[in-house]
Amino acid sequence: MTMDRENLSKNIRCLIEAVEACEELTPARTRQLLQEATLSADDLQPWADYDHPKADSYGRKMLFDGGCFELMVMSWAPGDMSAIHDHGFTQWGAVRLFGDAEHAMFRVQDGTMRTIERAVYPEGSVVPVNHDMVHQMGNTGETPFMSLHLYGCYERQSDVTADARLYELDRGEVCRTSGGVFFDLPADAVLRSEAGPTPDFPTWLRHQVELLRRLTHAHGKPSGRAADVLEQLTDVATWERGRAAFAALDKLQPGVAERRRQHFIQEMRAAAELLVSLRSRDLIDLDTAGLEDLLAGEAAHFATAALEAMPQTAPVTA
């Protein structure tokens, strides 16, 4: 629902006026505007959409369309997660969080995609957005929350977030969309597809885990695409490839190797936790011992750590 300006709350009107008054907007300046804005979750309540269809990865509502900029409200129920994506034509923007959000950032360089951060951003955080940003966010907690998204482009007067890239790493392609960056988009939501980058193993694993999590949430027992993903996650050859990738980190400079090991541990833990969760809900036939056997060799202690509910690894950045 998009309201006329005069029907918006005073706090939102003040933010819109501050954006319109700026002669030059950058990601840093946009972040500052959202930090300084006197806003609360109550201001966003008319756009709350926690009961969105299960096939949607989160709730998404346009709050205000300013032509060269858009204000959108996203609603994150527990378990909601966007796909890995960029923001289309967006040149500057920022996201303000009204709850604790998981956030991951990725770098695409020379045809390879790597994870550069996976962390929980606390309520009140404001994340700057630029044209090259590739990220993913969601709600891994138990409490629903909303986020306010401000995106802009000086070169356009409409659809500033159109033509966004959505990275389908299990299929090796990028889908272009002008709507929500949801997992498993229907064909009519895809503008066109193209070859995608090659992800390193932790990044590929993250995509597989979050995709399987979303598909089983929407459809229950894995079938179709979800069954294909599950087959890959329970294939010994997958973990042989993972072990080789993990061992290859020893060839990197010590600081880089350590950061990438941490990303590896985070994604291995998430994979183990998801497989155990699916087994406990009788959605897959894989016992705990089988899981530990599957993640053998160098990766075994990651699975064991997940099963024993070790504390989460501290956030790391590249």
C-alpha positions in Angstrom: 0.0 0.0 0.0 1.4 3.4 -1.1 -0.1 6.3 0.8 -0.3 9.9 -0.3 2.4 12.0 1.3 -0.1 13.9 3.5 -1.4 10.7 5.0 2.1 9.5 6.1 3.3 10.0 9.7 5.2 13.1 10.5 8.4 11.1 11.0 8.2 9.6 7.6 7.4 12.9 5.9 10.4 14.5 7.6 12.6 11.7 6.2 11.2 12.2 2.6 11.8 15.9 2.9 15.3 15.4 4.0 16.0 13.1 1.0 14.5 15.6 -1.4 16.5 18.5 0.1 19.9 16.8 -0.5 21.7 17.9 -3.7 24.0 15.0 -3.7 23.1 11.6 -2.2 25.7 8.8 -1.6 25.4 5.6 0.3 27.2 7.3 3.3 24.9 10.3 3.2 21.8 8.1 2.9 23.0 6.0 5.8 23.3 9.2 7.8 19.8 10.4 6.9 18.3 7.1 8.1 20.4 7.2 11.3 19.2 10.7 12.1 15.5 10.0 11.2 13.2 9.9 14.2 11.5 6.7 13.3 10.1 3.7 15.2 8.5 0.4 14.1 5.1 2.0 14.8 5.7 4.3 11.8 6.0 1.2 9.6 3.1 -0.8 11.0 0.6 0.0 8.2 3.0 -1.9 5.8 3.6 -4.9 8.0 3.2 -8.2 6.1 4.3 -11.1 8.3 1.6 -13.4 6.8 2.9 -13.2 3.3 2.7 -16.4 1.1 5.1 -19.1 2.1 6.6 -19.0 -1.4 7.6 -15.4 -0.8 10.9 -15.1 1.2 9.7 -12.1 3.2 7.0 -9.4 3.1 7.6 -6.5 0.7 5.6 -3.3 0.5 6.2 0.0 -1.2 5.8 2.9 1.3 6.6 5.9 -1.0 7.6 6.3 -4.6 9.6 9.5 -5.1 10.4 8.8 -8.7 14.2 8.8 -8.4 14.0 7.1 -5.0 11.8 4.5 -3.3 11.0 3.8 0.4 10.0 0.2 1.0 9.2 -1.8 4.1 10.2 -5.4 4.4 8.7 -7.7 7.0 10.7 -10.6 8.4 9.0 -13.5 10.1 11.2 -16.0 11.9 13.0 -18.0 9.2 12.5 -15.5 6.4 15.6 -15.0 4.2 16.2 -13.2 0.9 18.1 -14.8 -1.9 21.6 -13.5 -2.7 21.0 -10.4 -4.8 22.0 -6.9 -5.8 19.7 -3.8 -6.2 19.3 -3.3 -9.9 19.7 0.3 -11.0 20.2 1.6 -7.5 23.2 4.0 -7.1 22.7 4.9 -3.5 20.7 3.7 -0.5 20.6 2.3 3.0 18.6 -0.1 5.1 17.5 0.5 8.7 16.8 -2.5 10.9 14.1 -2.6 13.5 15.2 -6.0 14.8 18.3 -8.2 14.8 19.0 -9.4 11.3 21.4 -11.9 9.8 23.4 -10.2 7.1 25.9 -11.6 4.6 27.9 -9.8 1.9 29.6 -11.3 -1.1 32.2 -10.2 -3.6 32.1 -11.2 -7.3 35.5 -10.8 -9.0 36.9 -12.4 -12.1 33.9 -14.7 -12.4 34.1 -16.0 -8.8 31.8 -15.3 -5.9 33.1 -15.3 -2.3 31.6 -14.6 1.1 33.2 -11.6 2.8 30.9 -11.4 5.8 28.3 -13.3 7.7 27.1 -11.7 10.9 24.1 -10.7 12.9 23.4 -6.9 12.8 21.7 -5.6 15.9 18.4 -3.6 16.0 19.0 0.0 15.0 21.8 -0.8 12.5 21.8 1.1 9.2 23.5 -0.7 6.3 24.6 1.5 3.3 23.8 0.2 -0.2 25.7 1.0 -3.4 25.3 -0.3 -7.0 27.9 -3.0 -6.6 26.6 -4.4 -3.3 25.7 -8.1 -3.4 24.2 -9.3 -0.1 21.6 -11.4 1.6 19.6 -10.8 4.8 17.0 -12.4 6.9 15.6 -13.3 10.3 17.3 -16.3 12.0 15.8 -15.4 15.4 12.4 -16.0 17.0 11.0 -12.5 16.9 9.5 -10.9 13.8 10.7 -7.4 12.8 10.6 -4.9 9.9 13.2 -3.0 8.0 13.0 0.3 6.1 14.8 0.4 2.7 15.7 3.6 0.9 17.0 3.2 -2.6 17.7 5.8 -5.3 19.2 6.5 -8.7 20.0 9.9 -10.2 19.7 8.6 -13.7 16.1 7.3 -13.5 12.7 8.7 -12.6 11.0 5.3 -11.9 11.7 1.7 -11.1 15.1 2.5 -9.5 15.4 -1.1 -8.1 14.4 -2.8 -11.4 16.6 -5.3 -13.2 18.1 -6.7 -9.9 20.3 -9.7 -10.1 19.3 -12.8 -8.2 22.1 -15.4 -7.9 20.8 -19.0 -8.4 24.1 -20.7 -7.5 22.6 -24.2 -7.6 21.8 -23.7 -11.3 24.9 -21.6 -12.2 22.8 -18.7 -13.4 21.7 -15.2 -12.6 18.0 -14.2 -12.9 17.0 -10.6 -13.5 13.9 -9.5 -11.7 12.1 -6.2 -10.9 10.2 -7.6 -7.9 11.0 -9.4 -4.7 14.4 -11.1 -4.5 12.8 -14.4 -3.4 14.1 -17.9 -3.6 12.7 -20.1 -6.5 11.1 -17.3 -8.4 8.2 -18.3 -10.7 9.0 -18.0 -14.4 6.8 -15.0 -14.9 8.8 -13.0 -12.3 12.1 -13.6 -14.2 12.9 -11.0 -16.9 15.8 -12.9 -18.3 18.6 -15.3 -17.2 22.3 -15.3 -17.9 25.4 -17.3 -16.8 26.3 -16.7 -13.2 29.7 -16.6 -11.3 31.3 -19.7 -9.9 31.0 -19.7 -6.1 33.6 -20.9 -3.7 32.5 -23.9 -1.6 31.3 -22.0 1.5 29.2 -19.6 -0.6 27.8 -22.4 -2.7 26.9 -24.3 0.5 25.2 -21.2 2.0 23.0 -20.9 -1.0 22.1 -24.6 -1.0 21.2 -24.6 2.7 19.1 -21.4 2.6 17.4 -22.6 -0.6 16.5 -26.0 0.9 15.4 -24.3 4.1 13.0 -22.0 2.2 11.6 -24.8 -0.1 10.9 -27.1 2.8 9.2 -24.3 4.7 7.0 -23.6 1.7 6.3 -27.1 0.5 7.2 -29.6 3.2 9.0 -32.9 2.3 11.7 -32.2 -0.4 10.6 -32.8 -4.0 11.6 -31.4 -7.3 14.2 -28.7 -6.9 14.4 -29.2 -3.2 15.1 -33.0 -3.7 17.9 -32.1 -6.1 19.5 -29.8 -3.5 19.1 -32.4 -0.8 20.7 -35.0 -3.0 23.7 -32.8 -3.5 24.0 -32.0 0.3 24.0 -35.7 1.1 26.3 -36.8 -1.7 29.7 -38.0 -0.4 31.3 -36.4 -3.5 30.1 -33.0 -2.3 32.0 -33.3 0.9 35.0 -34.6 -0.8 35.0 -31.4 -2.8 34.5 -29.5 0.4 37.4 -31.2 2.1 39.7 -30.4 -0.8 38.6 -26.8 -0.8 39.2 -26.6 2.9 42.7 -28.1 2.6 43.6 -25.7 -0.2 43.2 -22.8 2.2 46.6 -23.7 3.7 48.1 -22.3 0.5 46.8 -18.8 1.2 48.3 -16.0 3.3 47.6 -16.7 7.0 45.2 -13.9 7.6 43.1 -14.6 4.5 43.2 -18.3 5.2 41.9 -17.8 8.7 39.0 -15.6 7.6 38.0 -18.1 5.0 38.2 -21.0 7.5 35.8 -19.1 9.7 33.3 -18.8 6.8 33.8 -22.5 6.1 32.9 -23.3 9.7 29.9 -21.1 9.7 28.4 -22.7 6.6 29.3 -26.3 7.6 27.6 -25.7 10.9 24.5 -24.3 9.2 24.4 -27.3 6.8 24.6 -29.8 9.7 22.0 -28.0 11.7 19.5 -27.9 8.8 20.0 -31.6 8.0 19.5 -32.5 11.7 16.4 -30.3 11.8 14.9 -31.9 8.7 15.6 -35.3 10.1 13.9 -34.5 13.4 10.8 -33.4 11.5 10.8 -36.6 9.5 11.3 -34.7 6.3 14.5 -36.7 5.4 15.8 -40.1 6.2 19.2 -39.4 7.7 20.2 -40.3 11.2 22.7 -38.3 13.3 25.4 -41.0 12.9 24.8 -41.0 9.2 25.3 -37.2 9.2 28.6 -37.5 11.0 29.8 -40.2 8.6 28.8 -38.0 5.7 30.8 -35.0 6.9 33.9 -37.1 7.6 37.6 -36.2 7.5 38.6 -32.6 8.1 35.0 -31.5 8.2 33.9 -33.9 10.9 34.4 -31.6 13.9 32.3 -28.9 12.2 29.3 -31.3 12.2 30.0 -32.4 15.7 30.2 -28.8 16.9 26.8 -28.1 15.3 25.2 -31.2 16.8 26.6 -30.2 20.3 25.3 -26.7 19.8 28.6 -25.0 20.2 28.5 -21.2 20.5 28.2 -19.3 17.2 31.5 -18.2 15.6 32.2 -14.5 16.0 31.5 -12.4 12.9 34.4 -12.1 10.5 35.0 -9.9 7.5 37.4 -10.1 4.6 
